């Protein structure tokens, strides 16, 4: 009876391994370099820049005009925090769920983590820093402090900006209108009753001062 010959298994030496690893490492190092190209060196099509090239935009932030060169993926939140160091606008969920990054853009509240900087081109934006008058707190900020409408304080800037947008449009809101306007801002410390009281208090202060 003829014996079945077993296939001899090929063995690898340390030298073989290093050779293979070296060529693999070289390929992974070279490919990204070939795929990534400086946008400034790319030719335009029909006079239009590629979609992935950087773009110059103009934003008016807290009544000051700024010009930025941004990447298409860059968010308004990133511009505010990293470019201008306006860190009062908080970075939290980065998915438009919590409201910590709320700012006022062209009179309405937006989650700045969900707005691309290029989408905000030409807009007027107000952040929590823009409410200050020198070192003097805005009446809404004072109302939040006086009504203990915060614990950790992380969500507070976004809460105040939502309150500001509401009271700008509706100086004397009823309870349901306050709740609806503040619904997009989550407070992990569950200070909601104090927050609602602060908004009513701010309404009275603003009405009294005519601000």
Secondary structure by P-SEA (a helix, b strand, c coil): cbbbbccbbbbbcaaaaaaaaaaaaaaaacaaaaacccccccccccccccccbbbbbbbbcccbbbbbbccccccaaaaacccccccccccccccccccccccccccccccccccccccccbbbbbccccccccccccaaaaaaaaacccccccaaaaaaaaaaaaaaccccccaaaaaaaaccccccccaaaaaaaaaaaaaaaaaaacc
